[in-house]
Amino acid sequence: MDMKPRLKIVVMRLFVVLALAAPLLGRADSAAAPPGGGTLAFRNVDVFDGDRIIRRTTVLVRDGMIRAVGPETVVPPSTEVVDGRGQTLLPGFFDAHTHLGSFQPEQSLADALAFGVTTELEMWGSVASAALRRKAADGELPGGADLRTAGTGVTVPGGHPTQMDGPAFPVLAPGDDVQAFVDARIAEGGDYLKVVYEHAFPTLTRAQLDDVVAAAHRRDRLVVVHVTLQRDARDAIAAGVDGLVHIFADTPPAAGFAALAARQHVFVVPTLSVFEAVTGASDPAWWKAAPFASRITPSVRASLQRPMPAGLGAGMKLAHAVAAVAALHRAGVPILAGTDAPSPGLAHGLSLHRELELLVRCGLTPSQALAAATSVPARVFGFHDRGRIAPGLRADLLLVDGDPTADVRATRAIAGVWKAGVKAGGR
């Protein structure tokens, strides 16, 4: 995967604190599509191609790849045909901020796929997910979402997430060789570099932050940074990071913040779903009322029902996060959909659908919210083989009833999910 150090990303504390953080390995290339399930055609279907809606057309899939898109597409004999009248075909979704940890990681990826998330971007890895990353690169995860990972992140002794249970991992101590530390993380296989800049715990000095960003960019790696405070977000942007993987919720966005982010070409994965949960604003009725029943596994239900630790969101307001994302969107900053699953109250796959609704609340149109889960993360993270519906790309596809470009909640009415042309779970 082509990792250009152009864009900027800041990664937040609060939610990775809640998810599962530990060492991980990986690599950043787009994996070749595994052999698909023969020839498949979607007829009379509306297509959201990652940018716009195309009405009443045909999509032809063969050997795991999209071969043709258009109303004049010739469908060969013996092709499996799906009549898509009244339905919309979308690229498989990205969740641009997840964690797997060591507890049932393969089940987590299977859960994600069942809800239409065909690629997860892990924002701090584990030993177990390292093996899954390698399997994904070899096309050996047909039953679960594809995976990329930050691997072991960058933090200091006593810094977040050292307070969490789990295996020990390397930390950047005062006086350590920053370039050597970053090179070791890359050698482990991280697809991009995650830095924790979190003043609720011991954290990097501003000089260390600058040095880490420079060291990663010398190796052509994107750098994402975990922050929780607006002032830390500004520091991270000034240090030259490529993006923020949470948005702050401690204060309303200051005048000029969005313009600064746009000027520095950062991208933002705001993870509004976890802000909703941590501030006590979540309404479980949203998923109980959605047409999800057949897809909610015991692992999904357990994650949704885990309570947030009391007092964790003290001083934070969902309204501040929404206002910040709205300002960033107006300023033209790329917004990516990500959830921080499986933080308490969130689940792999399912919570991405809530994230889309929250992005629309911030002023994105439904089509822009859908792009935030498809073409935008593909472009930002350098995936050239997915994120859109076009000839020559992987047939990672989500079919839903209705029109999510009119009402984004239509993504919840899942009619089918295909990974590399193979229907997930036969559902």
C-alpha positions, 0 to 999 in steps of 0.5 A: 500500500502506498503510504505517502506522508502527506496527510495528518492524523491525530489519535485519541486516548480515551477510546483506545484506553477502552479498546484493547491495545498491545503489540502487533505486526503487519504490512501496508500493501493492498492484498491481491483479491483471493479467487472469487466465487465464479461469475455474478451479476447485479441487475437493475440495481442502483450503485453508490460507486464511492462518490455518486449514485448511478441508477438502474445499472448492471455490475458484473463480477468475475473471479473476485473482481469487478469486471464491468459497470453499466446498463449495457453490460453483457451478462454471460450465460450461467452467471448467477444473477441478483435482481437489485430492483429497489436496492443499492450496491455499495463498496464494502465499508472501511472502519478506520479505527478499530482494535482486535486484542487477543480475545476472539480476534477472528470472530471480531473480523467475522462480525465486521464482515457480516455488517458490511465492513470488509476492511478494518484499520486497527489503531494499535495491535496485538500479538493475535492480530499480527497473525491475522494480518499476515493471513489477510495479506495472503488472502486467507481470511475469506470469512472475515474483514481484511485487516491493516494495523498500526502495530505497536504504537509509540508511547512513553514509560507510564503513558497510555496504554501501559495502564491496561492489562496485556503483554508488555510492549516497547516504550520510548524513554527519554534519551532513546534513539527516536529513529531506531525506535520508529524503525523497530516498529516498522520492522515489526510490520506496522502499516502506519505509525500511531503515536499517543499524545495524551496528557492524562498520563505521562506522554511524549514531550513536544520535541519527541513528538516532532522527532517521531513524526520526522522519523516516520516520514523519513521512512515514508509512513503515515503518522496518526496521533491519539489526543483527547484535548483540543490543545493537544490536537493543535500541537499534533497538527503543528508537529506535522502528523498526517491525521487525527484518529479521534476528535476532541470533545473537551471544548468547542472548536476554537476559531481557526482550528478547522482552517489550521487543519485544512491548511496542514492537510490533516485527515480526521477519524472522529469516532463519534460513536465512542464519544456518544457512548462515553458521554452517556448519550447513546440510545441502545434503541438504535440497534435494537430497532434496526433490522440486524437481529440475524447478524448479532452474534453473542460476541457483538451482543456482549460488546454492546452491553458492556458498560462504560466505566463511570466518570470516564467522560467527565468534562466531555460533551458530544456537542463539542465533538459534533461542532468540531467535525462540522467545522472541519467538514466545512473547511474541506478536511477529509473525514473518515468513518471509524468507531473504536470498536470494541469499546464498551457499547460498540461492536465490530461492524454494527457500530459503523452504521451508527457512525454514518448517522452521526456524521450526517448529524455533523452536516455531511450529506448521506453520500459524503458520509458513505464516501467517508466509509469507502472511497475516502479511507481508501484514498487516504490510506493508499488502497488502490484496489477497493473503496469504489465500484469500478472495473478492475477493483475488488468485488468487496460489496454491500447490497442494501434495501432502499437508498442510503444516499437519501437516508443513510440509515438504509445501510442497516437493511443489509441484503448481502455482503460479498468479499472478493466476490464471495457472499459472506456466510451465505447470508 
